């Protein structure tokens, strides 16, 4: 794995943790919105990785 892979996975994981925080702090709509970022970040990372090849 390259550094860019770790960066993408880290960004997705931080988004996931932020989503959980928002959900359990009572901001359910915001938590769902931020939770949608996770697959988007991973998809964008996969797309960028394919372009580099």
C-alpha positions, 0 to 999 in steps of 0.5 A: 500500500502506498501513502496515498492509500493510507490517506484515503483510508484515513479520511474515510475512517475519520469521516466514519468516526465523525458520523458516529459522534454526530449520531450519538450526540443527537444530531441524527440528520447530520450524522447520516449526511456525514456517513454518506461521505465514507463510500464517496471518499473510497470511490473517489480514491479508487477512481484516482488510483485507476487514473494513475495506472 
